[in-house]
């Protein structure tokens, strides 16, 4: 299950999406997430599905690799679907004891499942096609106006980038610790909820120790290289817009306008 989490990983390949400016991909991801809550009809979700499918196709990242990241949120999705299915008032379609499934609840449950699926896959496209360093530069550039309000933009962008980079590392470390504990006789599956929670203690303690050790090593390495962020820091690869980035903005604007138009008309 831990290996199925694709958020924070980078998939190396040559594609149009990989070559786009990271600012374009970051803005496109935010706009795509907003569009999922703008549309309210199945036509709107169909347009979002076509847009996402075209982007995945252009990224040359295998679709199976994208879908693999959905396995990690199946439990959260099931909880969301069940709550919307049974707790939304409206026209009753099916009733058993005190549990009632309404037409509005069914529609809301399916809508939330589609939104979560598109949201996870759309976010994964950005992280799979953008290196952490490029993502840091993009966030710093886009948040630059916040410097007027004394916000440490560079430090915030660096923290977010390090957090994304640590996700696959900590997942790999968790997998190794879990296998080592299972080899020593640990059982993470059987028993009730309290027993499963207690069984996680031998896993969490070494994981936290390893995380703090890695964080300390990273801080020492940055200090040893005389790292200083903020003002007057130059970039080895400055971000510059190209023709394909402008085309991407035009396509993104057309998609977002279509979503708003569908919302207004339908």
VOVOLUM-924002 format. One record per residue (C-alpha): residue in one letter; z negated, y, x; residue number from 1. Coordinates in Angstrom, 1 decimal, always signed. Layout:
BEGIN
<'a',<Z,Y,X>,NUM>
...
! end
This chain:
BEGIN
<'x',<+0.0,+0.0,+0.0>,1>
<'x',<-0.9,+2.4,+2.8>,2>
<'x',<+2.5,+1.9,+4.5>,3>
<'x',<+4.2,+2.9,+1.3>,4>
<'x',<+3.0,+6.5,+1.5>,5>
<'x',<+6.0,+8.5,+2.8>,6>
<'x',<+4.5,+12.0,+2.4>,7>
<'x',<+4.3,+13.7,+5.9>,8>
<'x',<+6.7,+11.3,+7.5>,9>
<'x',<+10.0,+12.4,+9.1>,10>
<'x',<+13.2,+10.3,+8.8>,11>
<'x',<+15.6,+11.0,+11.7>,12>
<'x',<+19.3,+11.0,+10.8>,13>
<'x',<+22.3,+13.4,+10.7>,14>
<'x',<+22.8,+15.0,+7.4>,15>
<'x',<+23.6,+18.4,+5.7>,16>
<'x',<+20.0,+18.5,+4.4>,17>
<'x',<+18.5,+17.9,+7.8>,18>
<'x',<+20.6,+20.8,+9.2>,19>
<'x',<+19.5,+23.3,+6.6>,20>
<'x',<+17.0,+26.0,+7.6>,21>
<'x',<+13.5,+24.8,+6.8>,22>
<'x',<+12.9,+28.0,+4.8>,23>
<'x',<+15.7,+27.0,+2.4>,24>
<'x',<+14.1,+23.5,+2.0>,25>
<'x',<+10.6,+24.9,+1.4>,26>
<'x',<+11.8,+27.5,-1.2>,27>
<'x',<+14.0,+24.8,-2.8>,28>
<'x',<+11.1,+22.4,-3.1>,29>
<'x',<+8.9,+25.1,-4.7>,30>
<'x',<+11.7,+26.1,-7.1>,31>
<'x',<+12.3,+22.4,-8.0>,32>
<'x',<+8.6,+21.9,-8.8>,33>
<'x',<+8.6,+25.0,-11.0>,34>
<'x',<+11.7,+23.9,-12.8>,35>
<'x',<+10.1,+20.6,-13.8>,36>
<'x',<+7.5,+22.6,-15.8>,37>
<'x',<+10.1,+25.1,-17.1>,38>
<'x',<+12.3,+22.6,-18.8>,39>
<'x',<+11.1,+21.0,-22.1>,40>
<'x',<+14.0,+18.9,-23.2>,41>
<'x',<+15.7,+15.7,-22.0>,42>
<'x',<+18.8,+17.6,-21.1>,43>
<'x',<+16.8,+19.7,-18.7>,44>
<'x',<+15.3,+16.6,-17.1>,45>
<'x',<+18.7,+15.1,-16.9>,46>
<'x',<+19.9,+18.2,-15.0>,47>
<'x',<+16.9,+17.9,-12.7>,48>
<'x',<+17.6,+14.2,-12.1>,49>
<'x',<+21.3,+14.9,-11.2>,50>
<'x',<+20.2,+17.7,-8.8>,51>
<'x',<+17.6,+15.5,-7.1>,52>
<'x',<+20.1,+12.5,-6.9>,53>
<'x',<+22.7,+14.7,-5.2>,54>
<'x',<+20.1,+16.1,-2.7>,55>
<'x',<+18.9,+12.5,-1.9>,56>
<'x',<+22.6,+11.4,-1.4>,57>
<'x',<+23.3,+14.3,+0.9>,58>
<'x',<+20.1,+13.7,+2.9>,59>
<'x',<+21.3,+10.2,+3.8>,60>
<'x',<+17.7,+8.9,+3.5>,61>
<'x',<+17.7,+5.5,+1.8>,62>
<'x',<+16.7,+5.7,-1.8>,63>
<'x',<+14.5,+2.6,-1.4>,64>
<'x',<+12.5,+4.6,+1.2>,65>
<'x',<+12.1,+7.4,-1.3>,66>
<'x',<+10.9,+5.2,-4.1>,67>
<'x',<+8.5,+3.4,-1.8>,68>
<'x',<+6.3,+6.5,-1.8>,69>
<'x',<+5.9,+6.1,-5.6>,70>
<'x',<+3.8,+2.9,-5.2>,71>
<'x',<+0.8,+4.9,-3.9>,72>
<'x',<+0.5,+7.0,-7.1>,73>
<'x',<+1.1,+4.3,-9.6>,74>
<'x',<-2.6,+4.2,-10.5>,75>
<'x',<-2.8,+8.0,-11.0>,76>
<'x',<+0.3,+7.9,-13.1>,77>
<'x',<-1.1,+5.1,-15.3>,78>
<'x',<-4.3,+7.1,-15.9>,79>
<'x',<-2.2,+10.2,-16.8>,80>
<'x',<+0.0,+8.3,-19.1>,81>
<'x',<-2.9,+6.5,-20.9>,82>
<'x',<-4.9,+9.7,-21.4>,83>
<'x',<-1.8,+11.5,-22.8>,84>
<'x',<-0.9,+8.5,-24.9>,85>
<'x',<-4.2,+8.0,-26.7>,86>
<'x',<-5.8,+11.5,-26.7>,87>
<'x',<-2.9,+13.7,-27.9>,88>
<'x',<-3.2,+14.4,-31.7>,89>
<'x',<-0.2,+14.3,-33.9>,90>
<'x',<+1.8,+11.9,-36.1>,91>
<'x',<+0.4,+8.4,-35.8>,92>
<'x',<+2.9,+5.7,-34.8>,93>
<'x',<+0.5,+2.8,-34.0>,94>
<'x',<-3.3,+2.3,-34.5>,95>
<'x',<-5.7,-0.3,-33.3>,96>
<'x',<-9.4,+0.1,-34.0>,97>
<'x',<-10.1,+3.7,-32.9>,98>
<'x',<-7.1,+4.0,-30.6>,99>
<'x',<-4.1,+5.8,-32.0>,100>
<'x',<-0.7,+6.3,-30.4>,101>
<'x',<+1.0,+9.4,-31.8>,102>
<'x',<+4.6,+10.6,-31.5>,103>
<'x',<+3.5,+13.7,-29.6>,104>
<'x',<+1.3,+11.6,-27.3>,105>
<'x',<+4.1,+9.2,-26.5>,106>
<'x',<+6.5,+12.1,-25.7>,107>
<'x',<+3.8,+13.8,-23.6>,108>
<'x',<+3.1,+10.6,-21.7>,109>
<'x',<+6.7,+9.9,-20.8>,110>
<'x',<+7.2,+13.6,-19.9>,111>
<'x',<+4.2,+13.6,-17.5>,112>
<'x',<+5.4,+10.3,-15.9>,113>
<'x',<+8.9,+11.8,-15.3>,114>
<'x',<+7.4,+15.0,-13.9>,115>
<'x',<+5.1,+13.2,-11.5>,116>
<'x',<+7.9,+10.9,-10.3>,117>
<'x',<+10.3,+13.8,-9.7>,118>
<'x',<+7.6,+15.9,-8.1>,119>
<'x',<+6.6,+13.2,-5.5>,120>
<'x',<+10.2,+12.3,-4.7>,121>
<'x',<+11.3,+16.0,-4.4>,122>
<'x',<+8.4,+16.8,-2.1>,123>
<'x',<+9.1,+13.7,+0.0>,124>
<'x',<+12.7,+14.9,+0.5>,125>
<'x',<+11.4,+18.1,+2.2>,126>
<'x',<+9.0,+16.2,+4.6>,127>
<'x',<+11.4,+13.4,+5.3>,128>
<'x',<+14.2,+15.9,+6.4>,129>
<'x',<+12.0,+18.5,+8.1>,130>
<'x',<+10.0,+18.2,+11.3>,131>
<'x',<+6.4,+19.5,+11.3>,132>
<'x',<+7.2,+22.2,+13.8>,133>
<'x',<+10.1,+23.5,+11.7>,134>
<'x',<+7.9,+23.4,+8.6>,135>
<'x',<+5.2,+25.4,+10.4>,136>
<'x',<+7.8,+28.1,+11.4>,137>
<'x',<+9.2,+28.2,+7.9>,138>
<'x',<+5.7,+28.7,+6.3>,139>
<'x',<+4.8,+31.4,+8.9>,140>
<'x',<+8.0,+33.3,+8.2>,141>
<'x',<+7.7,+33.1,+4.4>,142>
<'x',<+4.0,+34.1,+4.5>,143>
<'x',<+4.6,+37.0,+6.9>,144>
<'x',<+4.2,+39.7,+4.1>,145>
<'x',<+0.6,+38.5,+3.7>,146>
<'x',<-0.3,+40.0,+7.1>,147>
<'x',<-0.6,+43.3,+5.3>,148>
<'x',<-3.7,+41.8,+3.6>,149>
<'x',<-5.2,+40.6,+6.9>,150>
<'x',<-4.3,+37.0,+6.2>,151>
<'x',<-4.1,+34.9,+9.4>,152>
<'x',<-0.6,+33.6,+8.6>,153>
<'x',<+0.1,+31.7,+11.8>,154>
<'x',<-3.3,+29.9,+11.7>,155>
<'x',<-2.8,+28.9,+8.1>,156>
<'x',<+0.7,+27.6,+8.7>,157>
<'x',<-0.5,+25.7,+11.8>,158>
<'x',<-3.4,+24.1,+9.8>,159>
<'x',<-1.0,+23.0,+7.0>,160>
<'x',<+1.4,+21.5,+9.6>,161>
<'x',<-1.3,+19.6,+11.4>,162>
<'x',<-2.6,+18.2,+8.1>,163>
<'x',<+0.9,+17.0,+7.2>,164>
<'x',<+1.3,+15.5,+10.7>,165>
<'x',<-2.0,+13.7,+10.5>,166>
<'x',<-1.2,+11.9,+7.2>,167>
<'x',<+1.0,+9.1,+8.6>,168>
<'x',<-1.3,+8.9,+11.7>,169>
<'x',<-4.4,+8.4,+9.7>,170>
<'x',<-2.7,+5.9,+7.4>,171>
<'x',<-1.6,+3.8,+10.3>,172>
<'x',<-5.2,+4.0,+11.7>,173>
<'x',<-6.6,+2.9,+8.3>,174>
<'x',<-4.2,+0.0,+8.2>,175>
<'x',<-5.3,-1.2,+11.7>,176>
<'x',<-9.0,-0.8,+10.9>,177>
<'x',<-8.6,-2.6,+7.6>,178>
<'x',<-6.8,-5.6,+9.2>,179>
<'x',<-9.5,-5.7,+11.9>,180>
<'x',<-12.3,-5.7,+9.3>,181>
<'x',<-10.6,-8.4,+7.3>,182>
<'x',<-10.3,-10.6,+10.4>,183>
<'x',<-14.1,-10.2,+10.8>,184>
<'x',<-14.6,-11.4,+7.2>,185>
<'x',<-14.6,-8.2,+5.2>,186>
<'x',<-13.5,-8.4,+1.6>,187>
<'x',<-12.0,-5.3,+0.0>,188>
<'x',<-10.6,-6.8,-3.1>,189>
<'x',<-13.1,-9.0,-5.0>,190>
<'x',<-16.2,-7.9,-6.8>,191>
<'x',<-17.0,-5.1,-9.2>,192>
<'x',<-16.5,-1.3,-8.6>,193>
<'x',<-19.9,-0.8,-6.8>,194>
<'x',<-19.3,-3.8,-4.5>,195>
<'x',<-15.8,-2.5,-3.7>,196>
<'x',<-17.2,+0.9,-2.9>,197>
<'x',<-19.8,-0.6,-0.5>,198>
<'x',<-17.1,-2.6,+1.1>,199>
<'x',<-15.3,+0.6,+2.0>,200>
<'x',<-18.2,+1.8,+4.2>,201>
<'x',<-17.1,-0.3,+7.3>,202>
<'x',<-13.6,+1.2,+6.8>,203>
<'x',<-14.5,+4.8,+6.3>,204>
<'x',<-17.0,+5.2,+9.2>,205>
<'x',<-14.6,+4.2,+12.0>,206>
<'x',<-11.8,+6.1,+10.3>,207>
<'x',<-13.8,+9.4,+10.3>,208>
<'x',<-14.9,+8.8,+13.9>,209>
<'x',<-11.3,+8.3,+14.9>,210>
<'x',<-10.1,+11.4,+12.9>,211>
<'x',<-12.7,+13.6,+14.6>,212>
<'x',<-11.8,+12.2,+18.0>,213>
<'x',<-8.1,+12.9,+17.4>,214>
<'x',<-8.9,+16.4,+16.2>,215>
<'x',<-11.1,+17.0,+19.3>,216>
<'x',<-8.3,+15.7,+21.6>,217>
<'x',<-5.8,+17.9,+19.9>,218>
<'x',<-8.0,+21.0,+20.3>,219>
<'x',<-8.6,+20.3,+24.0>,220>
<'x',<-4.9,+19.8,+24.6>,221>
<'x',<-4.1,+23.1,+22.9>,222>
<'x',<-6.7,+24.9,+24.9>,223>
<'x',<-5.6,+23.2,+28.2>,224>
<'x',<-2.1,+24.6,+27.5>,225>
<'x',<-3.5,+28.1,+26.9>,226>
<'x',<-2.3,+28.0,+23.3>,227>
<'x',<-2.7,+31.4,+21.6>,228>
<'x',<-1.2,+31.9,+18.1>,229>
<'x',<-0.5,+35.0,+16.2>,230>
<'x',<+1.1,+38.2,+17.4>,231>
<'x',<+3.5,+38.4,+20.4>,232>
<'x',<+4.1,+34.6,+20.3>,233>
<'x',<+7.8,+33.8,+20.8>,234>
<'x',<+9.7,+30.7,+19.4>,235>
<'x',<+11.7,+28.3,+21.5>,236>
<'x',<+14.1,+27.8,+18.5>,237>
<'x',<+14.1,+31.0,+16.4>,238>
<'x',<+15.0,+30.5,+12.7>,239>
<'x',<+18.4,+31.9,+11.8>,240>
<'x',<+20.3,+31.5,+8.6>,241>
<'x',<+23.8,+30.0,+8.7>,242>
<'x',<+26.6,+29.7,+6.2>,243>
<'x',<+25.4,+26.4,+4.8>,244>
<'x',<+22.0,+28.0,+4.1>,245>
<'x',<+23.6,+30.8,+2.0>,246>
<'x',<+25.6,+28.2,+0.1>,247>
<'x',<+22.4,+26.2,-0.5>,248>
<'x',<+20.7,+29.4,-1.9>,249>
<'x',<+23.6,+29.9,-4.3>,250>
<'x',<+23.4,+26.3,-5.5>,251>
<'x',<+19.6,+26.6,-5.9>,252>
<'x',<+20.0,+29.8,-7.9>,253>
<'x',<+22.6,+28.2,-10.2>,254>
<'x',<+20.3,+25.2,-10.8>,255>
<'x',<+17.3,+27.3,-11.5>,256>
<'x',<+19.3,+29.6,-13.8>,257>
<'x',<+20.6,+26.4,-15.7>,258>
<'x',<+17.0,+25.2,-16.2>,259>
<'x',<+16.0,+28.6,-17.6>,260>
<'x',<+19.1,+28.7,-19.8>,261>
<'x',<+18.4,+25.2,-21.2>,262>
<'x',<+14.7,+26.2,-21.9>,263>
<'x',<+15.8,+29.4,-23.8>,264>
<'x',<+18.7,+27.8,-25.8>,265>
<'x',<+16.9,+24.5,-26.7>,266>
! end
